[in-house]
Amino acid sequence: MTNISESKSGVFFFLLFVFFSSLQPANAQTYIVATQNLPYYPHYDLSSPKDKGYAWALLESFAASKGIHFEYVSMPVLRLQIELAKGNVDLVYPDHPSFTNPVIDNSEKFYSVPLTETLVGTFVKSEHYGRDINDINKVAIVLGFSPLYWQKRIDAGLVTLLTVADNKAAIDMVELHRADAFDMDYYVAQHMLAKLKNINNYVLDPALPVTVTEFCVSTIKYPDLTKELSEFIADNPVFIESLKARYGISDPHQQLEFSKNSHN
């Protein structure tokens, strides 16, 4: 990752972040933001002592500009909506009107505009790139995630999902030949695979189920807050793009096209 002092966009990001942070009063109203309790960098990683990822940097900048404070909590994926329904948390990230959950009717929630788009799909060992979809029988995925693009094959009994605790475990399932592929966010996978040693080379296979999805903030009690967040995002496009560049979150549509062409 490029140090912020090594690029103009990084310096711009740093100066804006410092500016927004300086606006926050000591007695700011606090809202509780809940995220999934697994490392999901570059999108977010609340376990990190310093840089907690793109969404954190964006939300912190927004909070400072509005004179409010965000307190972050992490919990299992399936518990996020339960605590939101109970009123124990104020905001959930990531969320989207298309995400399924058994707890809250999505019509009862209010959403911000997307903080980002992302690419999610099926990863295989590089030597298995281009395999027929009928050769993919077991897919590893983090518990609580719902790959709707696999659903028809799951319902038909052609594919079995193997649920695991985190993304590293999903990769391990393929390493150990217990799964044929793993389902994961492209940017999360790139960050994680770059850190792991002595593993196979994995690539996103765009011929297998893949999608571009959006990550929003949801709430039940504070629709005005998600509206203000949406306005902040709309009013600061250069800042938002600098943040994405800082965290290596490229345009997912372009990345998908690149993945299609890179193995031709």
KOLDREN-60309 format. One record per residue (C-alpha): residue in three letters; x, y, z. Coordinates in steps of 0.25 Angstrom, whole numbers, plus 5000, padded with zeros to 4 digits. Example, Ala and Ser with C-alpha at 12.3 -4.5 7.8 and 13.67 -1.06 7.14 Angstrom:
<rec resn="ala" px="5049" py="4982" pz="5031"/>
<rec resn="ser" px="5055" py="4996" pz="5029"/>
This chain:
<rec resn="met" px="5000" py="5000" pz="5000"/>
<rec resn="thr" px="5005" py="5014" pz="4996"/>
<rec resn="asn" px="5009" py="5023" pz="5008"/>
<rec resn="ile" px="5001" py="5035" pz="5008"/>
<rec resn="ser" px="5013" py="5044" pz="5007"/>
<rec resn="glu" px="5017" py="5037" pz="4994"/>
<rec resn="ser" px="5006" py="5042" pz="4985"/>
<rec resn="lys" px="4998" py="5054" pz="4982"/>
<rec resn="ser" px="4985" py="5047" pz="4984"/>
<rec resn="gly" px="4990" py="5042" pz="4998"/>
<rec resn="val" px="4994" py="5056" pz="5002"/>
<rec resn="phe" px="4980" py="5061" pz="4998"/>
<rec resn="phe" px="4973" py="5050" pz="5006"/>
<rec resn="phe" px="4982" py="5052" pz="5018"/>
<rec resn="leu" px="4979" py="5068" pz="5018"/>
<rec resn="leu" px="4964" py="5066" pz="5016"/>
<rec resn="phe" px="4964" py="5055" pz="5027"/>
<rec resn="val" px="4971" py="5064" pz="5037"/>
<rec resn="phe" px="4962" py="5076" pz="5033"/>
<rec resn="phe" px="4949" py="5068" pz="5036"/>
<rec resn="ser" px="4955" py="5062" pz="5049"/>
<rec resn="ser" px="4958" py="5076" pz="5054"/>
<rec resn="leu" px="4944" py="5080" pz="5053"/>
<rec resn="gln" px="4939" py="5070" pz="5063"/>
<rec resn="pro" px="4935" py="5075" pz="5077"/>
<rec resn="ala" px="4938" py="5068" pz="5090"/>
<rec resn="asn" px="4923" py="5067" pz="5094"/>
<rec resn="ala" px="4918" py="5061" pz="5080"/>
<rec resn="gln" px="4906" py="5052" pz="5080"/>
<rec resn="thr" px="4910" py="5038" pz="5078"/>
<rec resn="tyr" px="4904" py="5027" pz="5069"/>
<rec resn="ile" px="4907" py="5013" pz="5069"/>
<rec resn="val" px="4911" py="5007" pz="5056"/>
<rec resn="ala" px="4911" py="4991" pz="5055"/>
<rec resn="thr" px="4919" py="4984" pz="5045"/>
<rec resn="gln" px="4923" py="4969" pz="5043"/>
<rec resn="asn" px="4933" py="4963" pz="5052"/>
<rec resn="leu" px="4943" py="4959" pz="5042"/>
<rec resn="pro" px="4955" py="4966" pz="5035"/>
<rec resn="tyr" px="4949" py="4971" pz="5022"/>
<rec resn="tyr" px="4960" py="4981" pz="5018"/>
<rec resn="pro" px="4961" py="4989" pz="5010"/>
<rec resn="his" px="4947" py="4992" pz="5013"/>
<rec resn="tyr" px="4948" py="4991" pz="5028"/>
<rec resn="asp" px="4955" py="4984" pz="5039"/>
<rec resn="leu" px="4951" py="4989" pz="5053"/>
<rec resn="ser" px="4962" py="4980" pz="5059"/>
<rec resn="ser" px="4973" py="4989" pz="5053"/>
<rec resn="pro" px="4979" py="4998" pz="5064"/>
<rec resn="lys" px="4980" py="5010" pz="5054"/>
<rec resn="asp" px="4975" py="5009" pz="5040"/>
<rec resn="lys" px="4962" py="5002" pz="5040"/>
<rec resn="gly" px="4959" py="5003" pz="5025"/>
<rec resn="tyr" px="4952" py="5011" pz="5014"/>
<rec resn="ala" px="4938" py="5011" pz="5021"/>
<rec resn="trp" px="4944" py="5015" pz="5034"/>
<rec resn="ala" px="4952" py="5027" pz="5028"/>
<rec resn="leu" px="4939" py="5032" pz="5020"/>
<rec resn="leu" px="4930" py="5031" pz="5032"/>
<rec resn="glu" px="4940" py="5037" pz="5042"/>
<rec resn="ser" px="4941" py="5049" pz="5032"/>
<rec resn="phe" px="4926" py="5050" pz="5031"/>
<rec resn="ala" px="4925" py="5050" pz="5046"/>
<rec resn="ala" px="4935" py="5061" pz="5048"/>
<rec resn="ser" px="4929" py="5070" pz="5037"/>
<rec resn="lys" px="4915" py="5068" pz="5045"/>
<rec resn="gly" px="4920" py="5070" pz="5059"/>
<rec resn="ile" px="4916" py="5056" pz="5063"/>
<rec resn="his" px="4923" py="5043" pz="5068"/>
<rec resn="phe" px="4923" py="5029" pz="5063"/>
<rec resn="glu" px="4925" py="5017" pz="5072"/>
<rec resn="tyr" px="4928" py="5004" pz="5065"/>
<rec resn="val" px="4925" py="4990" pz="5069"/>
<rec resn="ser" px="4926" py="4977" pz="5062"/>
<rec resn="met" px="4918" py="4965" pz="5063"/>
<rec resn="pro" px="4914" py="4952" pz="5055"/>
<rec resn="val" px="4908" py="4955" pz="5042"/>
<rec resn="leu" px="4894" py="4949" pz="5046"/>
<rec resn="arg" px="4894" py="4957" pz="5058"/>
<rec resn="leu" px="4895" py="4970" pz="5052"/>
<rec resn="gln" px="4880" py="4971" pz="5048"/>
<rec resn="ile" px="4876" py="4966" pz="5061"/>
<rec resn="glu" px="4883" py="4977" pz="5069"/>
<rec resn="leu" px="4878" py="4987" pz="5059"/>
<rec resn="ala" px="4864" py="4983" pz="5061"/>
<rec resn="lys" px="4865" py="4983" pz="5076"/>
<rec resn="gly" px="4871" py="4997" pz="5076"/>
<rec resn="asn" px="4884" py="4993" pz="5082"/>
<rec resn="val" px="4892" py="4999" pz="5070"/>
<rec resn="asp" px="4888" py="5011" pz="5061"/>
<rec resn="leu" px="4894" py="5008" pz="5048"/>
<rec resn="val" px="4899" py="4995" pz="5040"/>
<rec resn="tyr" px="4910" py="4994" pz="5030"/>
<rec resn="pro" px="4910" py="4988" pz="5020"/>
<rec resn="asp" px="4896" py="4987" pz="5016"/>
<rec resn="his" px="4887" py="4988" pz="5004"/>
<rec resn="pro" px="4872" py="4987" pz="5000"/>
<rec resn="ser" px="4875" py="4974" pz="4992"/>
<rec resn="phe" px="4882" py="4967" pz="5004"/>
<rec resn="thr" px="4874" py="4956" pz="5010"/>
<rec resn="asn" px="4872" py="4955" pz="5025"/>
<rec resn="pro" px="4861" py="4947" pz="5033"/>
<rec resn="val" px="4860" py="4958" pz="5044"/>
<rec resn="ile" px="4855" py="4971" pz="5038"/>
<rec resn="asp" px="4847" py="4974" pz="5026"/>
<rec resn="asn" px="4856" py="4983" pz="5017"/>
<rec resn="ser" px="4845" py="4993" pz="5015"/>
<rec resn="glu" px="4846" py="4997" pz="5030"/>
<rec resn="lys" px="4860" py="5001" pz="5028"/>
<rec resn="phe" px="4866" py="5014" pz="5022"/>
<rec resn="tyr" px="4879" py="5014" pz="5014"/>
<rec resn="ser" px="4889" py="5023" pz="5010"/>
<rec resn="val" px="4894" py="5024" pz="4996"/>
<rec resn="pro" px="4906" py="5014" pz="4993"/>
<rec resn="leu" px="4919" py="5017" pz="5000"/>
<rec resn="thr" px="4925" py="5008" pz="4989"/>
<rec resn="glu" px="4922" py="4998" pz="4979"/>
<rec resn="thr" px="4930" py="4985" pz="4980"/>
<rec resn="leu" px="4932" py="4972" pz="4972"/>
<rec resn="val" px="4929" py="4959" pz="4978"/>
<rec resn="gly" px="4931" py="4945" pz="4971"/>
<rec resn="thr" px="4937" py="4932" pz="4970"/>
<rec resn="phe" px="4951" py="4929" pz="4972"/>
<rec resn="val" px="4959" py="4916" pz="4967"/>
<rec resn="lys" px="4973" py="4912" pz="4967"/>
<rec resn="ser" px="4979" py="4918" pz="4954"/>
<rec resn="glu" px="4981" py="4905" pz="4948"/>
<rec resn="his" px="4966" py="4902" pz="4949"/>
<rec resn="tyr" px="4963" py="4916" pz="4942"/>
<rec resn="gly" px="4952" py="4913" pz="4931"/>
<rec resn="arg" px="4947" py="4900" pz="4937"/>
<rec resn="asp" px="4932" py="4897" pz="4933"/>
<rec resn="ile" px="4923" py="4901" pz="4944"/>
<rec resn="asn" px="4918" py="4887" pz="4945"/>
<rec resn="asp" px="4932" py="4884" pz="4951"/>
<rec resn="ile" px="4929" py="4893" pz="4963"/>
<rec resn="asn" px="4922" py="4885" pz="4973"/>
<rec resn="lys" px="4926" py="4891" pz="4986"/>
<rec resn="val" px="4928" py="4906" pz="4989"/>
<rec resn="ala" px="4934" py="4911" pz="5002"/>
<rec resn="ile" px="4927" py="4924" pz="5008"/>
<rec resn="val" px="4927" py="4931" pz="5021"/>
<rec resn="leu" px="4915" py="4928" pz="5030"/>
<rec resn="gly" px="4904" py="4938" pz="5028"/>
<rec resn="phe" px="4907" py="4942" pz="5014"/>
<rec resn="ser" px="4897" py="4939" pz="5003"/>
<rec resn="pro" px="4903" py="4937" pz="4989"/>
<rec resn="leu" px="4889" py="4939" pz="4981"/>
<rec resn="tyr" px="4896" py="4936" pz="4968"/>
<rec resn="trp" px="4899" py="4922" pz="4972"/>
<rec resn="gln" px="4884" py="4920" pz="4977"/>
<rec resn="lys" px="4878" py="4913" pz="4965"/>
<rec resn="arg" px="4890" py="4902" pz="4965"/>
<rec resn="ile" px="4888" py="4901" pz="4980"/>
<rec resn="asp" px="4873" py="4898" pz="4979"/>
<rec resn="ala" px="4876" py="4888" pz="4968"/>
<rec resn="gly" px="4886" py="4881" pz="4977"/>
<rec resn="leu" px="4897" py="4883" pz="4968"/>
<rec resn="val" px="4905" py="4892" pz="4977"/>
<rec resn="thr" px="4907" py="4891" pz="4992"/>
<rec resn="leu" px="4912" py="4903" pz="5001"/>
<rec resn="leu" px="4922" py="4900" pz="5011"/>
<rec resn="thr" px="4921" py="4911" pz="5022"/>
<rec resn="val" px="4933" py="4915" pz="5030"/>
<rec resn="ala" px="4936" py="4925" pz="5040"/>
<rec resn="asp" px="4945" py="4935" pz="5032"/>
<rec resn="asn" px="4951" py="4938" pz="5019"/>
<rec resn="lys" px="4964" py="4931" pz="5022"/>
<rec resn="ala" px="4956" py="4918" pz="5026"/>
<rec resn="ala" px="4950" py="4919" pz="5012"/>
<rec resn="ile" px="4963" py="4919" pz="5005"/>
<rec resn="asp" px="4968" py="4908" pz="5014"/>
<rec resn="met" px="4956" py="4899" pz="5009"/>
<rec resn="val" px="4961" py="4900" pz="4995"/>
<rec resn="glu" px="4975" py="4898" pz="4999"/>
<rec resn="leu" px="4972" py="4886" pz="5006"/>
<rec resn="his" px="4963" py="4881" pz="4994"/>
<rec resn="arg" px="4951" py="4881" pz="5002"/>
<rec resn="ala" px="4944" py="4891" pz="4993"/>
<rec resn="asp" px="4946" py="4894" pz="4978"/>
<rec resn="ala" px="4945" py="4909" pz="4980"/>
<rec resn="phe" px="4943" py="4920" pz="4990"/>
<rec resn="asp" px="4933" py="4932" pz="4989"/>
<rec resn="met" px="4939" py="4945" pz="4993"/>
<rec resn="asp" px="4940" py="4960" pz="4991"/>
<rec resn="tyr" px="4950" py="4963" pz="4980"/>
<rec resn="tyr" px="4958" py="4974" pz="4988"/>
<rec resn="val" px="4957" py="4966" pz="5001"/>
<rec resn="ala" px="4963" py="4954" pz="4994"/>
<rec resn="gln" px="4974" py="4962" pz="4987"/>
<rec resn="his" px="4978" py="4968" pz="5001"/>
<rec resn="met" px="4978" py="4955" pz="5008"/>
<rec resn="leu" px="4985" py="4946" pz="4997"/>
<rec resn="ala" px="4996" py="4956" pz="4996"/>
<rec resn="lys" px="4999" py="4954" pz="5011"/>
<rec resn="leu" px="4998" py="4939" pz="5011"/>
<rec resn="lys" px="5010" py="4930" pz="5008"/>
<rec resn="asn" px="5012" py="4916" pz="5003"/>
<rec resn="ile" px="4998" py="4915" pz="4996"/>
<rec resn="asn" px="4994" py="4913" pz="4982"/>
<rec resn="asn" px="4991" py="4925" pz="4973"/>
<rec resn="tyr" px="4976" py="4928" pz="4972"/>
<rec resn="val" px="4969" py="4936" pz="4962"/>
<rec resn="leu" px="4954" py="4941" pz="4960"/>
<rec resn="asp" px="4948" py="4934" pz="4949"/>
<rec resn="pro" px="4938" py="4943" pz="4942"/>
<rec resn="ala" px="4932" py="4931" pz="4935"/>
<rec resn="leu" px="4927" py="4926" pz="4948"/>
<rec resn="pro" px="4916" py="4933" pz="4957"/>
<rec resn="val" px="4920" py="4948" pz="4960"/>
<rec resn="thr" px="4913" py="4961" pz="4963"/>
<rec resn="val" px="4916" py="4975" pz="4965"/>
<rec resn="thr" px="4909" py="4980" pz="4978"/>
<rec resn="glu" px="4907" py="4993" pz="4986"/>
<rec resn="phe" px="4911" py="4995" pz="5001"/>
<rec resn="cys" px="4901" py="5005" pz="5008"/>
<rec resn="val" px="4899" py="5009" pz="5022"/>
<rec resn="ser" px="4885" py="5005" pz="5028"/>
<rec resn="thr" px="4877" py="5010" pz="5040"/>
<rec resn="ile" px="4863" py="5009" pz="5046"/>
<rec resn="lys" px="4863" py="5021" pz="5055"/>
<rec resn="tyr" px="4872" py="5031" pz="5048"/>
<rec resn="pro" px="4867" py="5033" pz="5034"/>
<rec resn="asp" px="4872" py="5048" pz="5034"/>
<rec resn="leu" px="4886" py="5043" pz="5038"/>
<rec resn="thr" px="4887" py="5034" pz="5026"/>
<rec resn="lys" px="4881" py="5045" pz="5017"/>
<rec resn="glu" px="4892" py="5054" pz="5022"/>
<rec resn="leu" px="4903" py="5044" pz="5019"/>
<rec resn="ser" px="4897" py="5042" pz="5005"/>
<rec resn="glu" px="4898" py="5057" pz="5003"/>
<rec resn="phe" px="4913" py="5057" pz="5008"/>
<rec resn="ile" px="4916" py="5046" pz="4998"/>
<rec resn="ala" px="4910" py="5054" pz="4987"/>
<rec resn="asp" px="4916" py="5067" pz="4991"/>
<rec resn="asn" px="4930" py="5062" pz="4992"/>
<rec resn="pro" px="4933" py="5053" pz="4979"/>
<rec resn="val" px="4948" py="5056" pz="4979"/>
<rec resn="phe" px="4950" py="5053" pz="4993"/>
<rec resn="ile" px="4942" py="5040" pz="4992"/>
<rec resn="glu" px="4950" py="5036" pz="4979"/>
<rec resn="ser" px="4963" py="5039" pz="4986"/>
<rec resn="leu" px="4959" py="5030" pz="4998"/>
<rec resn="lys" px="4956" py="5019" pz="4988"/>
<rec resn="ala" px="4970" py="5021" pz="4981"/>
<rec resn="arg" px="4977" py="5021" pz="4995"/>
<rec resn="tyr" px="4971" py="5008" pz="4999"/>
<rec resn="gly" px="4972" py="5001" pz="4985"/>
<rec resn="ile" px="4957" py="5000" pz="4982"/>
<rec resn="ser" px="4957" py="5001" pz="4967"/>
<rec resn="asp" px="4944" py="5002" pz="4958"/>
<rec resn="pro" px="4938" py="4988" pz="4960"/>
<rec resn="his" px="4932" py="4988" pz="4946"/>
<rec resn="gln" px="4946" py="4991" pz="4940"/>
<rec resn="gln" px="4952" py="4981" pz="4948"/>
<rec resn="leu" px="4942" py="4970" pz="4944"/>
<rec resn="glu" px="4945" py="4974" pz="4929"/>
<rec resn="phe" px="4960" py="4973" pz="4932"/>
<rec resn="ser" px="4958" py="4959" pz="4938"/>
<rec resn="lys" px="4951" py="4955" pz="4926"/>
<rec resn="asn" px="4962" py="4959" pz="4917"/>
<rec resn="ser" px="4974" py="4956" pz="4925"/>
<rec resn="his" px="4973" py="4941" pz="4922"/>
<rec resn="asn" px="4969" py="4942" pz="4907"/>
